[in-house]
Amino acid sequence: MNTLAARFLKIVVLLFAGLFGLFVFAGNLMDYDSNYQFVHHVLSMDTTFEGNSLMWRAIENPTIHTIAYWFLIIAEGIFSALALIGAYHMFQKRHSSGAEFNKAKAFGFYAFILGFSIWFLGFIVIGSEWFAMWQSSSWNGKETAMDITMVWAAFSVLLSLKDEDLA
């Protein structure tokens, strides 16, 4: 489908991803301690199964917890900025040639690369599997991270559909 409506859909999807990232970023700053506790418990592995033989992976150093949390906050802020800037660039090029509109998608692609890095690599691969977050009944973000990753995958596929010149 080669319509202006399809372009608007791609713009809106990227805008909504950016707003999501902005709300996550702001929430981590406004409710710093609650979200810091999540990082602390996941890295400490203190709520995983008793007798867990993976406990050698635990990091109990609060300084490292703080660094990891700030790294996450900054990454979420950058994700949000990339997505919002991408939506703006795409909106500016909505009536342009297909080639120009496709070029305007670059920030969106970078946003989703970072989004996959945060929610899939960070939460699912590292948090859930390396630090055994999946074993925790109270500090387990695996399902939420997987849901977000699946949305980013769908949005990435939509964004990657090539746009031709408008009829």
Steps between C-alpha positions, in 0.01 A plus 500: 500500500651827388296770666540798723300311762766227513765766554296653781467158661879464504539850644242435773654165593841661544347793690324262740822301552674828583228598745525159665876546536450851636255375763735217602792744517301752706360228725848375579600852600183587693477167684872440513512278808226256397663438165848495654377223730408297193855527364644433848300181553555366148878554513522374859294193408365508856148392402593206276443138600662398826814295441535638146833379363527811282552731797864549403364738236345733761630854528447640847692825462261802532734717292471260208120492551493880478720505190287233332181687587631832365619324186145366457340840565729672249439229238123537543532877464703461181250244367220749559689787339589295193140387453354848547757660269434223248125562512562871449730439201252261344216747555704768324553268201148354489427663161849446358619234260520142615879523511491808724239350731701178526812701596298674772443163668865473612445634852215253543722209406764616748231537765384142452858368497543666840155380610594140422826554687318626810199269520623183331872498574479688830189358660451162334851378415697659783236557770284195453753244387839609637367630834214247513234770535246246371533319836379801698134529587537863609768653272429335166467724195548230238140486377471878474835524321395226257172682428689823431752317282220347294342842448838642392538208258161568342568874485843435343347284229240766425765773490721294270233466231632705213304807403471591135399836358146604583249456219 
